[in-house]
């Protein structure tokens, strides 16, 4: 999609009050890959939170049940409503990392956004 500016066309509310996060070198428990959003994998982070993370951010072990974080990541999702204007700074597997002037930053599904000039 390669957005820079976007407007929200459909609201999104996070279902994860304790989002996973990790730093490079952190050890992770790695579970199944997401079937709805390929490229994401279920993990348990170093403090015990469970959630989704980009598979390409993790070097899986030989047995695929553990891994090491290759880069920093936070699974924080942003609650947005139709009409919200956002800046998009990253995109990954149908999700966008966005910033809102008042609400802060977080991930929003690409399907909730429309590019604007």
N, C-alpha and C positions, 0 to 999 in steps of 0.2 A: 504494500500500500504506500509506503514511503511518505507519510504525512509529516508536515511541519506544524501546521495549525489545524485543529479539528473542532467540530461542534458535535455535541452528544445528540444522537437521534433516538436513543432508547436508554432508559435508566439502567444502572448496574449497582447492585449492593453486594458487598463482600460477605461471604459465608465463613470467613476465617478470621476470628477475632485475635488469634495468636499466630500470625504468619511466620513461616519458616524464614530463616536467614542464615547466612554463613559467610565466612571470610576465606581467602585462599589458604589451602593447607588443612582446613577443618576436615575431620573424618565424619562421614555420613553413612547412615543405613539407607540402602537404596532398594526400592520396591518395584512395582509394575509401572510400565509406561502407560500414559494416558491414551485411550482409544479415541476420545472425542477431539483432543488437541495433540496430534502427533508431535514429538520433539520434547514433551514434558514427561517427567518421571516423579513418582511418589517418593518422598524422602522423609527421614527423621533427622532433624538438625542436632547440633551439639547440645542444646539445652532441652531436647526432648519434644519440641514442636513437630507435628506431622503436617505435610502439605506437598504442594507441587513445585518443581524447580526445572529449569531448562537442562535437558540431558547433556547438552554440549558444554555446560559449565562444570561437569563432573567427570573425573577420570574413574571409571568403574574398576573394581578389582577383578581378578581372574574369574571369580565365581559370581560376579555381578550383584551380590547382595550388600556390598559395601562400596564406598568410593571416597575419593578425596576431592574437595572443592578446588577448582582451577581459578576461579575469580569470585569476587564478592557478589552477593545476591540477596535481595529481600523480596519476599512474595507478597508484600503489602499491596492490597487492592484499594482503589479509590472509589468511594461511593459517588456516583454522578447522576445527574438528571438531564432530561432533554433541554437543550438550549445552553448548557454549560459550554464555555469556550475553553479549549485546552491547548497547551503546547506539547507536542510529541517529541521526546528525545531518544526513544529506543523502540524497536519493534522485534518481537520474537514469536514465531509460531502462532500467529493469529491473535497476539496480545500486544498492547502498546503501553510503554511506560510514559505517563503523562504528568503534566504539572498544571494545577489550577491556582489562580491568584489567591483565593481564599481557603480552599480545601486542602492544599498541599499536593503531594505527589503519590503515585501508585500505579498499579497495572489496571487496565480496562480492556475488555475484549474488543478487538478491532471491529467486529460486527455492530458495535454500539456507536461507532464514529463515522463522520463524513468529513472529508477534506474541505477546507475553506481557504480562500485567498487571504 
